[in-house]
């Protein structure tokens, strides 16, 4: 019966819609239906501190389409050059980070921000004991799944 309605003029389906296999119509429909986001209240002292190296620690809070990371770095900590499909916004709370990005050296001090576009290679060094907040959209799957080997064991 559904097949007859799909081809019938009363259903409002276009010729291309009627010719599509049923599984394609279902997939298209299910993508637009999303679970409602949950309200989250998260004090930092309740978030596990992950030790990535003697110089680098982080905490993650992950929402449905955004992730906030609190990064703790000792002076001299190096984040090797890398890139990711996620847009990144870095806000330095304390200390300073030197970035090598887009052929430039940029120092981001406490109270300053840096917005890094998707897929742009970048490297960073902590010029002092540093605490920064990194916001990623969408959330970083490699950080969540702990497959970010470029960070583990670094200086």
N, C-alpha and C positions, 0 to 999 in steps of 0.2 A: 504493500500500500504506500509506503514512503517513497518508493521508486516512482510510482505513478504520480504522486503529488509533486515530486521534484520536476518531472517533465511537463506537468500540467501548467496552463497559463495562470490559474488561480493562485498557485503557490507564490508567485512573485520571483521565482528563481530565474536567473539569467541562463542563457544557453551554456555558458562556460561553467556556471555553478552546477547545472544539471549533469554535465559531462564528467565532473570530478568524481573520483571514487569516494565512497562514503568515509573511509578512514581519513582522507584529507580534510573533509568538512569537519569531522570531530576534532582533529588536531588543531585546526584554525580556531574553532570555538573554545577549546580548553585553554589555549594560551591567554585568551583575554580574561579568563576567570582566575583570579589570584586570591590566595588566602589573605584575609585582613591582617594587617600588621598588629602586633601586640605592643601595648605600652610597656616600656622597660624603665625601671629606676635602678641604677647600678652605682653604688658607692665604689670608688677605686679600691678601698681597702678590702672589698669582697671579691676582687678579681685576681685570679692566679697570676703571679709574676713568673714569666717564662725566662729562664736563663739561656740565652743563645750562645754566649761566650763570657769570659771573665770581664769583658768590656761592654757588653750589651745585654739589656733586659727589655722585655715588653709586656704589655697588658693589652687585651683586646676586648672591645665591646662591639658586638655585631648585630645590626638591625636587618631588616628585610632587604634593603637596597643600599645600605651604607655601612661603613665600618670605621670605628675610631680606635686608634692605637696610641697608647701612652708609651713612649720610647725613653729609656733611661740609658745614657751613654757616659762612659768615663772619658776623660780627656785623651785624645789620640785614637779613639775608636774609629775604625774605617768601615764604611759601608761600600763594598765593591761596586763597580759599575754594573748596572742592571737596567732593565726596563720592564714594564708590565702594561697590560691593556687597561688598567684602572687609572682614572684621573686621581691625582693626589694633591691634597692641600696640607702643607706643613706649617705649623704654628709653634715657634720656639717659646717655651715658657721661661726657661732658665738656661743660661750658657749661650753657646753660639755654634752654628754649623756652617762649614764651608762646603759648597756644592760645586761640582764640575758638571756643567750642563749646557748643551747647545753651544759649545765652543767658548763658554764664559766661565769665570770663577765668580761665584756669588756667595757672600757671607750673609747669613741670616742670623741676626742677634735676637736676644730676648725681646718679646713684644712684636716681632716681625713675622711675616708670612711669605710663603713661596707656593705658587700654584704650578704644578708640573702636569703638562698634558699627557694623555694616553700615549704609550709606546715611545716616549722620549728617554733615551739613555741618560743616566745620571749616576753620580758617585758622590759620597759625602764623607766628611771628617769632623769629629767633635773637636772644636778648638778649646773647649773647657768642659767641665762636668756639665752635662746637658740633659734637660728634660724637654721633650717636644711631643706635640700631639700631631698625629698624621691621620687625616681623613681620606678614605678611599671610597670611590664609587665606580663600579659596584664593589662589594667586599672582596678582599684578596683571598681567593681559594687556596693559593699556595701557603699563605700564612695560617689559615684555618686548618688545613690538612697537614701542616708541618712538613711540607716538601720544599721549603725555601733554603736549600743547601748553601746558597751563596752567602747567607748571613751566619750560619752556624760555625762556631769555632774561629771567627774572625777576631782580629785585634781591635 
